[in-house]
Amino acid sequence: MKSLAFKNLLLCATLIGAFNQVQAADQFIALPSYRVGPYAAGGSGFYGGAIDYFNLVNANGGVNGVKILWEECETEYNPSRGIECYERLKTKNGGASMVEPLSTGIAYGVLDRLVQDKIPMTTLGYGRSDAANGKVFPYVFPLITSYWNQAAAMIKYLADKDGGYDKLKGKKIVHLYHDSAFGKEPLPVLEAQAKQYGFELIKIAVAPPGSEQQSQWLQIRQAKPDHVILWGWGVMNSVAIKTAQRNGFPREKMLGVWWAGSEEDMIPSGDAAKGYTSMTFNTPGNYPLIDEIRKKVYAPGKGNLADQSRIGSVYHMRGLTAGILWVEAIRVAQDKFGKGKTMTGEQIRWGLENLNVDEARQKALGAFGMFPTVKTSCDDHEGSGAVKVQQWDGKKWIAITPNWVVGDKALTRKLVEESSSAYAAEKKITPTCLK
């Protein structure tokens, strides 16, 4: 009897040990997300896409056997709540190995904590643009395209539309922006290019969330601009488009930041949205990867989006792109530090800094052309700088620039160097590449 009891005890211990080993092998990613409030559409779509990709990776066996584990914490897009969520999540499940807050305000709030905590943060298509300099910001990755390169690409597109940069002289361009760190981020580029090319930059702020804009559009009507850049987010976007229509301003003369270019922005705007254009770092359309997610994630009932019509939408595709880049960073880190092992934050930081998602890799993932190729380094934590322009035809988005658009990267790099150097001096940081 004692022998049987001992064997049962030994078996239980073995099973518990095996369970703990499985748990220890999970790769934990912290998601301080938002699914309620005026920005819920963006948060739910983005994080829904990322989680769908995690579920697909796990269904396919993980990253060399390592499963992805994640936990969300509701921030409501509020910087104070975002910092609380970061602190709450960073020590969970053996410690967070990566974080993505999808908020410029939250990103600024936790930025100085990352080096000490050794947790890399991605700011996919947003956040502090000078963080592209990895010598000063080793744990921050504004992947794909920063706000500065997006703003430079906007001016290039508008210049091409008008017949060249020289044709911008004497023109009026309104920057209608969300009055926050997010809305103010592109100003260094827009101001520099206004001076360089001789156009008048008219800056008009909109108090968040942006549900009332009549006074701003009265200013725009009086100014009679040639173009309006809509740097909006959430409910601000559909309000801007509908108010533009009421004031007789052509939507074809509006160009939105990519956070003002989703189906959730256009559908509530109705007929007013037709002809409106926005920037994007995803090419609209269907991809083999999305078909695989429908089959392996949604068919078995593991999809994250309650409304399946959002699968493959702008926000969902953006989340899928984030998931791809995070998993590729884990894969690259494993190639260096040990396949099939759980990576630390420091090791994933190295993986993020050595990404090379080229066309061949995109094809292998079923995502060829879905986003620009990404190749990072210590000097370049952004990895691309390319964008496209899409137009709403009344029912769907259509890419109207067949090739990726790149603005004045010499200017944006100069600004990156100047701003990051000033930050390094202020914080007493010695710029260096981490090993």
C-alpha positions as CSV (number, residue, x, y, z in Angstrom):
1,M,0.0,0.0,0.0
2,K,2.8,2.4,0.9
3,S,4.6,1.5,-2.3
4,L,1.4,2.4,-4.3
5,A,0.9,5.6,-2.4
6,F,4.6,6.6,-3.1
7,K,4.1,5.8,-6.8
8,N,1.0,8.0,-6.9
9,L,2.8,10.8,-5.1
10,L,5.7,10.5,-7.5
11,L,3.4,10.5,-10.5
12,C,1.6,13.7,-9.2
13,A,4.9,15.4,-8.7
14,T,6.0,14.5,-12.2
15,L,2.8,15.8,-13.7
16,I,3.0,19.0,-11.6
17,G,6.6,19.4,-12.7
18,A,5.7,18.9,-16.3
19,F,2.8,21.4,-16.0
20,N,5.2,24.0,-14.5
21,Q,7.7,23.4,-17.3
22,V,5.0,24.0,-19.9
23,Q,4.0,27.2,-18.1
24,A,7.6,28.3,-17.8
25,A,8.0,27.8,-21.5
26,D,5.3,30.4,-22.4
27,Q,6.5,33.7,-23.8
28,F,4.6,36.4,-22.0
29,I,3.7,39.7,-23.8
30,A,2.0,42.5,-21.9
31,L,-0.9,44.3,-23.6
32,P,-2.1,47.4,-21.9
33,S,-5.1,47.7,-24.2
34,Y,-8.3,49.6,-24.5
35,R,-11.7,48.2,-25.7
36,V,-14.0,50.8,-24.1
37,G,-14.4,54.6,-24.5
38,P,-14.1,56.9,-27.6
39,Y,-11.1,55.0,-29.0
40,A,-12.5,51.5,-28.5
41,A,-12.7,50.7,-32.2
42,G,-9.0,51.2,-32.7
43,G,-8.0,49.3,-29.6
44,S,-10.3,46.4,-30.1
45,G,-9.4,46.0,-33.8
46,F,-5.6,46.3,-33.2
47,Y,-5.4,44.0,-30.2
48,G,-7.9,41.7,-31.7
49,G,-5.6,41.2,-34.7
50,A,-2.5,40.7,-32.6
51,I,-4.3,38.1,-30.4
52,D,-5.7,36.3,-33.5
53,Y,-2.1,36.0,-34.7
54,F,-0.9,34.7,-31.4
55,N,-3.7,32.1,-31.5
56,L,-2.7,31.1,-35.0
57,V,1.0,30.7,-34.0
58,N,0.0,28.7,-31.0
59,A,-2.3,26.5,-33.1
60,N,0.7,25.8,-35.4
61,G,2.8,24.7,-32.5
62,G,4.2,28.0,-31.2
63,V,7.6,29.5,-31.9
64,N,9.8,26.4,-32.1
65,G,7.5,24.9,-29.5
66,V,7.2,28.0,-27.3
67,K,3.6,29.2,-26.9
68,I,2.7,32.9,-26.7
69,L,1.0,34.0,-23.5
70,W,-0.6,37.4,-23.1
71,E,-2.6,39.4,-20.7
72,E,-4.6,42.6,-21.3
73,C,-5.2,45.5,-18.9
74,E,-7.8,48.1,-19.8
75,T,-6.3,51.6,-20.1
76,E,-9.2,53.5,-21.8
77,Y,-6.4,55.3,-23.7
78,N,-5.6,57.2,-20.5
79,P,-1.9,57.8,-19.7
80,S,-2.2,57.4,-16.0
81,R,-4.2,54.1,-16.3
82,G,-1.7,53.0,-18.9
83,I,1.3,53.5,-16.5
84,E,-0.7,51.6,-13.8
85,C,-1.3,48.7,-16.3
86,Y,2.3,48.6,-17.3
87,E,3.4,48.3,-13.6
88,R,0.7,45.7,-13.0
89,L,1.6,43.5,-16.0
90,K,5.4,43.8,-16.0
91,T,6.0,41.2,-13.3
92,K,3.2,38.8,-14.2
93,N,3.8,35.3,-15.6
94,G,7.5,35.3,-14.9
95,G,7.9,38.9,-16.2
96,A,6.8,40.6,-19.4
97,S,9.2,40.2,-22.3
98,M,7.6,42.9,-24.5
99,V,4.9,45.6,-24.2
100,E,2.7,47.5,-26.7
101,P,0.4,50.3,-25.3
102,L,-0.9,51.7,-28.7
103,S,-0.9,55.2,-27.2
104,T,1.6,58.0,-27.6
105,G,0.7,59.4,-24.2
106,I,1.2,56.0,-22.4
107,A,4.4,55.3,-24.4
108,Y,5.9,58.6,-23.2
109,G,4.8,57.8,-19.7
110,V,6.6,54.5,-19.4
111,L,9.6,55.2,-21.7
112,D,12.0,56.0,-18.9
113,R,11.2,52.8,-17.1
114,L,12.0,50.4,-19.9
115,V,15.8,50.3,-19.6
116,Q,15.7,49.6,-15.9
117,D,13.0,46.9,-16.3
118,K,14.7,45.5,-19.4
119,I,11.4,45.3,-21.3
120,P,11.3,46.4,-25.0
121,M,8.3,48.5,-26.1
122,T,7.1,48.7,-29.7
123,T,5.2,51.7,-30.9
124,L,4.0,50.5,-34.2
125,G,3.4,53.5,-36.4
126,Y,3.1,56.0,-33.6
127,G,4.9,57.4,-30.5
128,R,8.2,59.2,-30.1
129,S,9.7,59.5,-33.6
130,D,13.3,60.1,-32.4
131,A,13.2,56.7,-30.7
132,A,14.3,55.4,-34.1
133,N,17.8,56.1,-32.8
134,G,18.5,52.9,-30.9
135,K,21.8,54.2,-29.5
136,V,19.7,56.5,-27.3
137,F,16.5,54.5,-27.0
138,P,17.7,50.9,-26.9
139,Y,14.4,49.5,-25.6
140,V,11.9,51.5,-27.9
141,F,11.0,50.4,-31.4
142,P,8.7,52.8,-33.5
143,L,8.4,50.0,-36.0
144,I,7.6,50.4,-39.7
145,T,7.1,54.1,-40.0
146,S,7.2,56.9,-37.4
147,Y,5.0,60.0,-37.4
148,W,7.8,62.1,-38.7
149,N,8.4,59.9,-41.8
150,Q,4.6,59.6,-42.3
151,A,4.3,63.4,-42.2
152,A,7.2,63.7,-44.7
153,A,5.5,61.2,-46.9
154,M,2.2,63.2,-46.7
155,I,3.9,66.3,-48.0
156,K,5.6,64.3,-50.8
157,Y,2.2,62.9,-51.8
158,L,0.6,66.3,-51.7
159,A,3.5,67.8,-53.7
160,D,3.3,65.0,-56.3
161,K,-0.5,65.6,-56.5
162,D,0.1,69.3,-57.1
163,G,2.9,68.8,-59.7
164,G,6.0,68.8,-57.6
165,Y,7.5,70.4,-54.4
166,D,7.9,73.7,-56.1
167,K,4.2,73.9,-56.6
168,L,3.6,74.0,-52.9
169,K,4.9,77.6,-52.6
170,G,2.2,79.9,-51.6
171,K,-0.3,77.1,-50.8
172,K,-2.1,76.7,-47.5
173,I,-2.1,73.4,-45.6
174,V,-4.1,73.0,-42.5
175,H,-2.9,70.7,-39.8
176,L,-6.2,69.8,-37.9
177,Y,-5.0,67.8,-35.0
178,H,-6.0,65.9,-31.8
179,D,-4.8,68.2,-29.0
180,S,-2.4,65.8,-27.4
181,A,1.2,64.5,-27.7
182,F,-0.1,62.3,-30.6
183,G,-1.4,65.3,-32.5
184,K,1.6,67.5,-31.9
185,E,4.2,64.8,-32.8
186,P,4.5,65.6,-36.6
187,L,4.9,69.4,-36.1
188,P,8.7,69.5,-36.4
189,V,8.5,67.9,-39.9
190,L,5.6,70.0,-41.1
191,E,7.1,73.2,-39.8
192,A,10.5,72.4,-41.4
193,Q,8.9,71.6,-44.7
194,A,6.7,74.7,-44.6
195,K,9.8,76.8,-44.3
196,Q,11.6,74.7,-46.9
197,Y,8.9,74.8,-49.6
198,G,7.2,78.0,-48.8
199,F,3.7,76.8,-48.0
200,E,1.7,78.3,-45.1
201,L,1.0,75.8,-42.3
202,I,-2.1,76.6,-40.3
203,K,-2.3,74.7,-37.1
204,I,-5.8,74.1,-35.6
205,A,-6.2,72.0,-32.4
206,V,-9.3,69.9,-31.5
207,A,-9.9,69.1,-27.9
208,P,-10.2,65.4,-27.3
209,P,-12.3,63.4,-27.9
210,G,-13.2,65.8,-30.8
211,S,-17.0,65.4,-30.9
212,E,-17.5,69.1,-31.5
213,Q,-15.5,70.9,-34.3
214,Q,-17.8,73.6,-35.7
215,S,-15.5,76.4,-34.7
216,Q,-12.5,74.7,-36.2
217,W,-14.2,74.2,-39.5
218,L,-15.3,77.8,-39.5
219,Q,-11.6,78.7,-39.3
220,I,-10.9,76.3,-42.1
221,R,-13.7,77.8,-44.3
222,Q,-12.3,81.3,-43.7
223,A,-8.7,80.2,-44.4
224,K,-9.7,78.5,-47.7
225,P,-6.8,76.0,-47.6
226,D,-5.6,73.9,-50.5
227,H,-5.3,70.8,-48.3
228,V,-6.3,69.7,-44.8
229,I,-4.3,67.1,-43.0
230,L,-6.5,65.3,-40.5
231,W,-4.4,64.1,-37.6
232,G,-7.3,62.6,-35.7
233,W,-8.2,59.5,-33.7
234,G,-11.5,57.9,-32.6
235,V,-14.7,59.8,-32.9
236,M,-12.9,62.9,-34.0
237,N,-12.5,61.5,-37.5
238,S,-16.1,60.9,-38.5
239,V,-17.0,64.2,-36.9
240,A,-14.4,66.0,-39.0
241,I,-15.5,64.3,-42.3
242,K,-19.2,65.1,-41.7
243,T,-18.5,68.7,-40.6
244,A,-16.3,69.2,-43.7
245,Q,-19.3,68.1,-45.8
246,R,-21.6,70.5,-44.0
247,N,-19.1,73.3,-44.6
248,G,-18.7,72.5,-48.3
249,F,-15.0,71.4,-48.1
250,P,-14.2,68.6,-50.6
251,R,-13.1,65.4,-48.9
252,E,-10.7,64.8,-51.8
253,K,-8.7,67.7,-50.4
254,M,-8.4,65.9,-47.0
255,L,-5.6,63.6,-46.1
256,G,-5.7,61.7,-42.9
257,V,-3.1,60.2,-40.6
258,W,-3.4,56.4,-40.6
259,W,-5.3,56.6,-37.3
260,A,-7.9,58.5,-39.3
261,G,-8.2,55.9,-42.0
262,S,-10.3,52.9,-40.9
263,E,-13.6,51.4,-41.8
264,E,-14.9,52.4,-38.3
265,D,-14.1,56.0,-39.3
266,M,-15.8,55.9,-42.7
267,I,-19.0,53.9,-42.2
268,P,-20.4,56.3,-39.6
269,S,-19.6,59.1,-41.9
270,G,-21.9,57.7,-44.7
271,D,-21.8,59.4,-48.1
272,A,-19.7,62.2,-46.6
273,A,-16.6,59.9,-46.6
274,K,-16.6,59.1,-50.3
275,G,-13.4,60.3,-51.9
276,Y,-11.6,60.9,-48.6
277,T,-7.9,59.7,-48.5
278,S,-5.6,58.6,-45.7
279,M,-2.2,57.3,-45.1
280,T,-1.7,53.6,-44.4
281,F,1.2,51.1,-43.7
282,N,-1.0,48.2,-44.8
283,T,-2.2,47.6,-48.3
284,P,-5.9,46.9,-48.2
285,G,-7.0,43.5,-49.6
286,N,-7.2,39.8,-48.7
287,Y,-4.1,37.7,-48.0
288,P,-3.4,33.9,-47.5
289,L,-2.6,34.7,-43.8
290,I,-6.1,36.1,-43.3
291,D,-7.7,33.1,-44.9
292,E,-5.6,30.8,-42.6
293,I,-6.8,32.8,-39.5
294,R,-10.4,32.4,-40.6
295,K,-9.8,28.6,-41.0
296,K,-7.7,27.9,-38.0
297,V,-8.7,30.5,-35.5
298,Y,-12.3,31.6,-36.2
299,A,-13.7,28.3,-37.5
300,P,-12.8,26.6,-34.2
301,G,-14.3,29.5,-32.2
302,K,-11.0,31.0,-31.0
303,G,-11.2,34.3,-32.8
304,N,-10.9,37.5,-30.8
305,L,-13.3,39.7,-32.7
306,A,-17.0,39.4,-31.9
307,D,-17.9,41.0,-35.2
308,Q,-16.3,38.8,-37.9
309,S,-17.0,41.4,-40.5
310,R,-14.0,43.2,-39.1
311,I,-11.6,40.4,-40.0
312,G,-9.1,41.9,-42.5
313,S,-10.1,45.5,-41.7
314,V,-7.6,48.2,-41.3
315,Y,-7.3,48.0,-37.5
316,H,-7.3,44.2,-37.6
317,M,-4.7,44.0,-40.3
318,R,-2.5,46.5,-38.3
319,G,-2.8,44.2,-35.3
320,L,-1.8,41.2,-37.4
321,T,1.2,43.1,-38.6
322,A,2.2,43.9,-35.0
323,G,1.8,40.2,-34.1
324,I,4.0,39.2,-37.1
325,L,6.8,41.5,-36.1
326,W,6.7,40.5,-32.4
327,V,6.8,36.8,-33.3
328,E,9.5,37.3,-35.8
329,A,11.6,39.1,-33.1
330,I,11.1,36.1,-30.8
331,R,12.1,33.8,-33.7
332,V,15.2,35.9,-34.4
333,A,16.1,36.0,-30.7
334,Q,15.7,32.2,-30.5
335,D,18.1,31.7,-33.5
336,K,20.8,33.5,-31.5
337,F,20.1,32.5,-27.9
338,G,18.5,29.1,-28.2
339,K,15.7,27.6,-30.2
340,G,12.7,26.4,-28.2
341,K,13.7,28.5,-25.2
342,T,11.7,31.3,-23.6
343,M,13.4,34.5,-24.3
344,T,14.1,37.3,-21.8
345,G,13.2,40.9,-22.5
346,E,16.8,41.7,-23.2
347,Q,17.0,38.9,-25.8
348,I,13.8,40.0,-27.5
349,R,15.2,43.5,-27.6
350,W,18.1,42.1,-29.6
351,G,15.6,40.3,-31.8
352,L,13.7,43.5,-32.5
353,E,16.9,45.3,-33.3
354,N,17.9,42.6,-35.9
355,L,14.6,42.1,-37.8
356,N,14.7,41.4,-41.5
357,V,11.2,40.7,-42.7
358,D,11.9,40.9,-46.4
359,E,9.6,39.9,-49.3
360,A,10.6,36.3,-49.1
361,R,9.7,36.1,-45.5
362,Q,6.4,37.9,-46.1
363,K,5.6,35.3,-48.8
364,A,6.4,32.5,-46.4
365,L,4.0,34.0,-43.8
366,G,1.2,34.6,-46.4
367,A,1.5,38.3,-46.0
368,F,3.4,39.4,-49.1
369,G,2.9,43.2,-49.7
370,M,0.6,43.6,-46.7
371,F,3.1,45.9,-45.1
372,P,6.5,47.3,-46.2
373,T,9.6,45.2,-45.7
374,V,11.2,45.8,-42.3
375,K,14.9,45.7,-41.6
376,T,16.1,47.2,-38.2
377,S,19.5,47.9,-36.7
378,C,20.9,49.8,-33.7
379,D,20.8,53.0,-35.8
380,D,17.4,52.4,-37.1
381,H,14.7,51.0,-34.8
382,E,12.0,52.0,-37.3
383,G,13.1,49.7,-40.1
384,S,11.2,51.1,-43.0
385,G,9.7,54.7,-43.3
386,A,7.5,53.7,-46.2
387,V,3.7,54.3,-46.5
388,K,0.8,54.1,-49.0
389,V,-2.2,56.3,-49.6
390,Q,-5.7,54.8,-49.7
391,Q,-9.0,56.2,-50.8
392,W,-12.5,55.3,-49.6
393,D,-14.8,54.6,-52.5
394,G,-18.0,54.6,-50.4
395,K,-17.7,50.9,-49.5
396,K,-14.1,49.9,-49.1
397,W,-10.5,51.2,-49.1
398,I,-8.5,51.1,-52.3
399,A,-4.7,51.8,-52.5
400,I,-4.2,54.7,-54.9
401,T,-0.4,54.7,-54.7
402,P,0.7,51.4,-56.2
403,N,4.2,51.7,-54.8
404,W,5.3,52.5,-51.3
405,V,5.9,56.2,-50.7
406,V,8.9,57.6,-48.9
407,G,9.3,61.2,-48.0
408,D,12.4,63.3,-47.2
409,K,14.3,60.8,-45.0
410,A,17.4,63.0,-44.9
411,L,15.3,65.7,-43.1
412,T,13.7,63.2,-40.7
413,R,17.0,61.6,-39.9
414,K,18.5,65.0,-39.1
415,L,15.6,65.7,-36.8
416,V,16.0,62.3,-35.2
417,E,19.7,62.9,-34.5
418,E,19.1,66.4,-33.1
419,S,16.2,65.4,-30.9
420,S,17.6,62.2,-29.6
421,S,21.0,63.9,-28.9
422,A,19.1,66.6,-26.8
423,Y,17.3,63.9,-24.9
424,A,20.5,62.0,-24.3
425,A,22.1,65.2,-22.9
426,E,19.1,65.9,-20.7
427,K,19.0,62.3,-19.3
428,K,22.8,62.0,-19.2
429,I,22.7,59.0,-21.5
430,T,25.8,57.9,-23.3
431,P,24.6,56.8,-26.8
432,T,25.8,53.3,-27.5
433,C,24.7,50.0,-29.2
434,L,23.8,47.3,-26.8
435,K,25.1,43.8,-27.4
